[in-house]
Amino acid sequence: MPVTLVVGGQWGDEGKAKIIDVLAPAADFVVRYQGGANAGHTVVAGGERFAFHLVPSGILYPGVQCVLGGGMVIDPCALIAEIRSVRSRGVDVDGRILVSDQAHLVLPYHVALDEGSEKRLGNQRIGTTGKGISPAYMDKIGRSGVRMGDLRRRPTDLEELLRNRVRAKNRVLKAHGHRVLSPGKVVADVMSVRARLLKMITDTRPVLWDAVDARRRVLCEGAQGVLLDVDHGTYPFVTSSSPAAGGACTGTGLPPTAIDRVIGVFKAYCTRVGNGPFPTEDAGRDGARMREVGHEFGTTTGRPRRCGWFDGVAARTAVRLNGVTEIALTKLDVLDALDTLKVCTSYRVRGRELHTFPSDARSLDGVRPVYEAHAGWDTTSTVRKANEVPAAAMDYVEAIERHAGARISMLSLGPQRSALVRLPRRRKASARRVRVDTNSTRR
Ligand code: IMP
């Protein structure tokens, strides 16, 4: 089957766009399946840096058709602005972007509600990107959203729909003491981009089914990561969509049987932006060094990312949850020149040992990671072939394979396209035998 899924194995920012960029030349379609402009996918190509928020990262390759799937929530004005900005840098985008008519619109009231909700939560806030993601998905699930397909309505009907929605949301905003919006301005903004959007909006599902039938190659590009998944992440400190593999099916209309390759992208250490549990966070010198060397600041918000050690418990859970068939390990070079590195192998919490990331994040209160230590190495930043990887770095890579339970097929050692090493198949990595612990989430 010709569908490859690229999924974030941690809390987002794993370097998925770099992996998409490496695979895209052999692809016919690159499809985003969830999230919205909360994502910040960075690609460095020809010395230029591109940061994509809504447009799939495959856009830099002229032969690739880019699809914004039905599982996404899309700010229509932000999409048009992003397309314009990509085009202004010499990328030919015409006729290459399709937008699912099932995708939902993020409208200004979603942004205002996101802002308002974070303010109300005070020090309990989620630390969202402020892009209106959660309110837009709330409307979708609550069956009161506006979909891309609604832009096909007669202009007067669309205007009435939007005005009614804004008025209803203004009542909520007012009740919470937040600024209200001008219905006329919201309508005018949407109308100003409607004609351009209509050229891209279609039922993208048959396009993808036909592609699969014709054995054309489809790459599904996840945004965020599994630990931010609304079902499987550290709820409530999650995003409001399904970055995990299951989301690729609902967010594109592709059946699970079409997917035959699942690439889990993991950073060689861990980062997280926003609040919520992070068992292996290192608030000390090593974490600060990772942030500085790895330029760990949000692409969308510029916020400093929290940094810490590779979490084998979370990785093992992500591998099983997504059916990861291979791992792309990124930013190994950021760990160059450290004396000692740590990999978390299990958690201790209230006298128990956990080997699976718990389904209830509150079970992580008071968690203590159990680490194994690894010797450091000099440098990997100039490595371009598998046999050039220093022995200590390879030991570290193999430890990650062992704990995660999947083989590492690609190592990324810098932002440039060339800084990627494909690792040949070695021995089969196998998950350590873990005790099945049905009480592992009991508080
Ligand atoms: P939201 O998606 O803006 O609602 O934010 C919810 C949580 O997900 C916050 O902790 C954000 O920092 C986090 N988040 C959302 N998008 C990304 C991303 O692309 N990378 C990393 N974290 C993200």
Residues whose N, C-alpha, C, O or C-beta is under 5 A from the ligand:
A	BS01	IMP	W11 G12 D13 N38 A39 G40 I126 G127 T128 T129 G130 K131 I133 S134 Q224 L228 V238 T239 S240 V273 G274 N275
